[in-house]
Amino acid sequence: MNQAYSFCTDGRLCINSWGKEISEATGMPSSAVIGTEYYKILPRILDDDRDALSVVLREKRPLNIREYSFNCLHDRVKADITIEPSRIDNGSVEELRVEIVPYSSCLMARKLQNSQRLIDIGKIASTLAHGVRNPLNAIKGSVVYLREKYSNEQTLVEFTRIMEEEITRLDNFISKFLSTSVSVAGLSESDVNVLLKKVEVYTSLQIHAKDITAAYEYGNVPLAAIDSFQLEQAVLNVINNAIEAMGSGGHLAVRTATRMVSGNEYVLIEVSDTGPGMADNGVSDMSREDKGRGFGLFITREILQYYGGFLEIKSKKGAGTTVGLYLRVSS
């Protein structure tokens, strides 16, 4: 069933009720439109060159218009429109209810809805960033204590050193995020192979615990034009998704290479798993909330696009998944 958008006007055709759906579609909250003539917010709805709402006011009976060619922001869509008196006092229509049911969604409305989703994500991320800082400091203190207490355990020292370094980087990132925004990061040159070797080390215990075999193949690749911290988060999102998807057993393959796409050179990080795969090449999974996997892929895609790269997913139910992270080469 198609989405319905509704609003109400008084006898002067001024909006007195503005539904949530139409508010999200137009990007205009009810506080911005209440008391304004509807035709100053939306295109005037006509019936034989007459204002359709005025016709209902005068004739005091509902009006149904089928396949109306409706201007939806910067798009045109066909819609069924119902206009009916919702309150009549002393023989006069005091209120009209208008319902618009488009046959297809407006392109601009979809863009506005996606923008609202990003705003909501930003609000959640800000709250999360504030909540992470205190436990992060406690974890850092514990890591330093363990390294000093067990300084003769070389493996433990190596892991705690990496953990302390990553905690410091995360704390710096949170500070930058809270003072500006997620996307404000210094554009730097990142050595993809060096970063992946570090990721290989601190995901090794997780992989071992799930009895997964892992193979990393490092190609001869140039530096990538991307902030190293954000690239690390993008890569970890994909690798952690792969590990979770395989459960116990399976094989993880990670490799780096260079690729030419549409005449442009990219560094490719390819992550393959032998998990159950995803339908529609993972497109539908991009919006899922199952254990945060869809959100992780969404964030990865946004990071890559911000720096001029892109995400490619090749997957089939029952046949595993290969995710390609394409990074713009540093000029």
N, C-alpha and C positions, 0 to 999 in steps of 0.2 A: 504493500500500500504506500502511495506517495505521501510525502510530508505535507501537512496542511499548515498554512500560515494565516493567522487571524488577528483582527483588531476590531475595535468598536468606535463609533463616533456618536456625538450628540446630534441634536436637530440642526446645528449649524455646520455639520460635517467636520467638526473639530474632534480630533482623536481624544478619547477618554479612557481607552484601555488598549494596551499594546502587548501582544503575546510574546512569550519567551522565544519561540521559534523565529518569529519575524524580526525580533530584536537582534538575534544572532545572525540572521541572514543579511540584514541591512547594516549591521554594525552600529545601530543607533539604539541606545537604551531608552526605556519608557520616559525617563526624566527629561530627555531631549525632545520628545515629540508630543507629550500630553498638552492639550490646549491648542495645538496647531492644526490647521486644515489639512486633511489627509493628502490632498493633491499637491501640497507643498513638500511632502515627504516621499510619496509614491507618485508614479504617473497617474493622471486622472483616468478613471475607469469609465468607458463610454458605452452607451447603448443607443445605437442609431444616432450618433452625433450628440447625444444628450448625456449629461452626467448620470451614470447609473444609480448612484446613491440618492441623488435628487429625485429620480423617478420613483424609487421605493418610498421616499418620504412623502411624496405627493399622493401616490396610489395606495399606500399602506398595505402592500402585499409583497411577498418575497419575489426575488428575481434571480433566475439561474441562467448563467451565461456559459455556454460550452465552447471549448477550443478557442478561448479568447487569446489573442496575440498580445502577450503582456511584456512590457519593458521591465526587465529585471536588472536593475543597475546598468551595467555595460553589456548586457546580453538580451536576447529576446527568446522567450519560451512560451509555449502554449499552455494554457491553464483553464481549469473549470473554476468559475467564481460564483459564489452564492452570497446574496445580500438579502438580509431579512430584518424586519422590525423586531427588536428584542424587548421593547417596552413602549406601550401606547397609553397615554394619559389624556383623558378628556377628549378623545377623538384625534389627538395629535401624536405623531411619532416622536418620542423623546430620545430614542437610542436605536442605532443600527448596528448589526453585527455582520462583518464581512469575513468570508473565508476563501482563501486562494489555495487551490491544489494544482500545482504545476505538473505537467507530464514528465518533465526532466528538471534536474536542479540547475540553477543559474551558476555559470562559471565563476562569476565574481563572488557570489554567495559562498561557494565552496572555498575560495581563497580566503574570505573573511573568517570562515569557520576554522580553517587551518591556522590562521593567524591567532585566533582566540586560543587554540590549543597550545600554541607556542607561549602565549602569555601565561596560561595556566601552568605550564611546565616551568616557566621562569619563577613563578611565585613559589611553587613546591620546592624547586631547587634552592632558592634563597633560604627557605625555612630549614631545609635539610643541611645546608652549609653551616648555619648557625648551630644546629644540634650536633654536628660531627666534631666540632673543634675541641670540646672538653674531653670526650673519651679518646680523641686522637692524642692529646698531650699525655694522658695516662698510659696509653699503649707505648708511646715513645719512651717514657720513663722506665717502663718494664723491660723494653728491649735493651736499653742501655745497661740496666742492672744485670740482665742475663748474659750479655756479652762480657761484662767485667767479671762476673762470678765464674763463668765457664770459658775463660780466655784460652784454655789449653785445648778446647774442642774446635778444631779448625773449620769443620763444616758448619757448626752453629755460629761461629764468628762471621763466616761469610754470609750466611742468611740474615743475621741480625744487622750486619752492616748495610745490606741491601734494603732491609726493612726500615732502618733509621733514615736512610737517604730518601726513600720513597715517602715516608711520613713527612719529612721536611719539605719535600716538593709539593706534597698535597696540601700542607698547611699554607705554603706560599700561594698556591693556586686559589685556595679558599679566601685568603686575604685579598687577592686581586679581584676575585669574583665579587666579594661583598663591597668593594670600593668602586668597581666599575660594572663589568658584565662578563658573562662567560666567554663571549666571542672576542673580547679585547685581550689579545695575547700577542706577545712580541713575535713577529715573523722571523724565524731562524732557520738555519740549515741543520737538518737532522740526519745522522748516520743510521739508516734503517737497520743494518745488520748488527751494529753495536746494541741498539735498543732491543732487538729480538733475542739476542744472546742473553741479555739480562732477564727478559720475560721467560726464556727457556729455563733458566735456573729457578726462579721463584714460583713457577707452576709445576716443577718437577715432582714435588711432594704430593700435590693434588692429583697429578696424573698417575703416580705410583699407587696411591691409595685406591684408585678405581681400576687398577690393573689395565691401564691403557698404554699402548706403545706409541711413542712419538718420534718423528723424524724431522729434523730441521735441515734445509738445504739453502745455503747462502750463496747467492749469485753475486757477480761483480756489478754492483749498482752505484749510481751517483748519489749525491746528497739530495734529500727531498726538502722542498720548501714548505715546512710545517713546524709548528711548535712541538717540541719533543714530548712534553707532558701530555698534551692533547692527543698526539699520535699514539702514545702508550695506552691511554684510556680506550681509544678506538680499537687497537689491536687486542687488548685484554677482553673487551666486550665480545669480540668475535670468538676468540679462543675459549673463553669461559662458556659461551653458548655451545660450542662444539663439544667440550668436555661434559657438560650437563646432558646434552642430547644423546651421547653415547652410553651414559650410565657406566656399568661395569663392563670392561672389555672394550674392544674397538681399537682403531688406529687413527692417530692425528698426524697430518702431514702439513708442514709449513715451509714455504719457500719464497725466495725473493728473486726478482728478475726485472728486466726492463721491457717495456712494451710501447709500440707506436700506435696511437689511436687518433684517427682523423688528422694525421700529420703532426701530432704533438707527442713528445716523449714523456712517459710516466714510469715511476718506480712502482712495481707491482708486488704486493704482499698477498700471497695466496694461501688460504687456510682451508684444508679439506678434512672431512671426518667421515666415518663409516656409520653414522647414526641413522635414524629412521627417515630422514629427509623431511622436506616441507612441501606443501602443495603450492602451486602457482609460483614456483621459484621464490617462495618466501615473501611474496608481495603482501599477502593477507596477514602473515605473521608479523609484519612491520608494525602493525597497530595493536597486536595482542598485548595482554598484560600478564601472561603466564610466566610467573617467576621473574618478571621484568625483562624477559628476553626480547620482546618486541620493542620495548623502550630502549634497550641497549643498542639494537640495530638502528633504531631511529637516531639516537645520539651519534653513533658512528657515521651514519650517512651525513648528518648535519655538519660534523667536524670536517669530513672530507670535502664536502661542497664548499664550505667556507674558505678552504685553502685552494680551491680550484681543482679538486679531485672528484672521484665518484666511487660508488659502491656497486659491485656486481654480484648477484647471487644466482648460482646454478644449483638447482636442487630438484629432487624427484622423490615422491613417497617410496620408501623402502630402498632407496639407492644412495643415501648419504647426501651431503651438502658441500659445495665448494664456494667460498666467499672470497672475492677479489677486492682488495683495497688499492685503488689507483691514486698515486700521489704525484702531484706536479713536480717535475725536476727543478731543482734550484738553478736559476740562470746565472 
